[in-house]
């Protein structure tokens, strides 16, 4: 059971090893809307935060960390800085709460 909880925490928390994929904090931000708006709005917030994250914010973060230049296929992905991780979490939280409020 310890292995399962350790793996769950590792998947939810932001990656600390410098990997590009920042974990699943957008899911945590969306689940926090459950007590306020209910289940259906929580799911809407999760879907919107996930969609906007992978379509808009992560690519824009990659561009900004690469000095505004597109990443070539052979290039390594830039490492997320702590400020980039904080900014992404704020954007994910805003998207999740806004979508949950609108879906209500």
C-alpha positions as CSV (number, residue, x, y, z in Angstrom):
1,X,0.0,0.0,0.0
2,X,2.9,2.3,0.7
3,X,4.0,2.0,-2.9
4,X,0.6,3.0,-4.2
5,X,0.4,6.1,-2.1
6,X,3.9,7.1,-2.9
7,X,3.2,6.7,-6.6
8,X,0.0,8.6,-6.3
9,X,1.7,11.5,-4.5
10,X,4.5,11.5,-7.1
11,X,1.9,11.7,-10.0
12,X,-0.1,14.5,-8.4
13,X,2.7,16.6,-7.1
14,X,4.9,18.7,-9.4
15,X,7.9,16.9,-10.7
16,X,11.0,17.8,-8.8
17,X,13.5,16.1,-11.1
18,X,13.4,18.8,-13.7
19,X,11.2,16.8,-16.1
20,X,9.0,18.6,-18.5
21,X,5.7,17.0,-17.5
22,X,4.7,18.9,-14.3
23,X,2.5,16.2,-12.8
24,X,-1.2,16.6,-12.3
25,X,-1.7,19.7,-10.1
26,X,-4.5,20.9,-12.5
27,X,-6.5,17.9,-11.3
28,X,-6.0,18.9,-7.7
29,X,-7.0,22.5,-8.5
30,X,-10.2,21.2,-10.1
31,X,-11.1,18.8,-7.3
32,X,-11.0,21.7,-4.8
33,X,-14.1,23.1,-6.5
34,X,-16.2,20.0,-5.5
35,X,-17.3,21.3,-2.1
36,X,-18.3,24.7,-3.5
37,X,-19.9,23.9,-6.8
38,X,-20.7,20.1,-6.7
39,X,-19.7,17.2,-8.8
40,X,-20.8,18.2,-12.3
41,X,-19.1,21.6,-12.1
42,X,-16.0,20.0,-10.7
43,X,-15.8,17.7,-13.7
44,X,-16.3,20.7,-16.0
45,X,-13.5,22.5,-14.3
46,X,-11.2,19.5,-14.6
47,X,-11.9,19.1,-18.3
48,X,-11.4,22.8,-19.0
49,X,-8.2,23.0,-16.9
50,X,-6.8,19.9,-18.7
51,X,-7.7,21.1,-22.2
52,X,-6.4,24.7,-21.7
53,X,-3.3,23.4,-20.0
54,X,-2.1,21.1,-22.8
55,X,-3.4,23.2,-25.7
56,X,-2.4,26.7,-24.5
57,X,-0.4,27.1,-21.3
58,X,2.3,24.3,-21.6
59,X,3.2,25.2,-25.2
60,X,3.4,28.9,-24.3
61,X,5.5,28.1,-21.3
62,X,7.9,26.0,-23.5
63,X,8.1,29.0,-25.9
64,X,8.9,31.4,-23.2
65,X,11.5,29.1,-21.6
66,X,13.1,28.7,-25.0
67,X,13.5,32.4,-25.6
68,X,10.5,32.6,-27.9
69,X,11.8,30.1,-30.4
70,X,9.9,26.9,-31.4
71,X,11.4,23.7,-30.2
72,X,12.9,21.5,-32.8
73,X,12.1,17.8,-32.8
74,X,15.6,16.9,-31.7
75,X,15.8,19.4,-28.9
76,X,15.2,18.5,-25.3
77,X,12.2,20.1,-23.7
78,X,13.1,23.1,-21.4
79,X,13.1,22.5,-17.7
80,X,10.3,24.2,-15.8
81,X,11.5,26.7,-13.4
82,X,9.9,27.1,-10.0
83,X,8.2,30.3,-11.1
84,X,6.9,28.7,-14.2
85,X,5.4,25.9,-12.1
86,X,3.8,28.4,-9.8
87,X,2.4,30.4,-12.7
88,X,1.0,27.3,-14.3
89,X,-0.7,26.3,-11.1
90,X,-2.3,29.7,-10.7
91,X,-3.5,29.5,-14.3
92,X,-4.9,26.0,-13.9
93,X,-6.7,27.0,-10.7
94,X,-8.2,30.0,-12.4
95,X,-9.4,28.0,-15.3
96,X,-10.8,25.2,-13.1
97,X,-12.7,27.6,-10.8
98,X,-14.0,29.8,-13.7
99,X,-15.2,26.7,-15.6
100,X,-16.9,25.3,-12.5
101,X,-18.6,28.6,-11.8
102,X,-19.8,28.9,-15.4
103,X,-21.0,25.3,-15.4
104,X,-23.0,25.8,-12.2
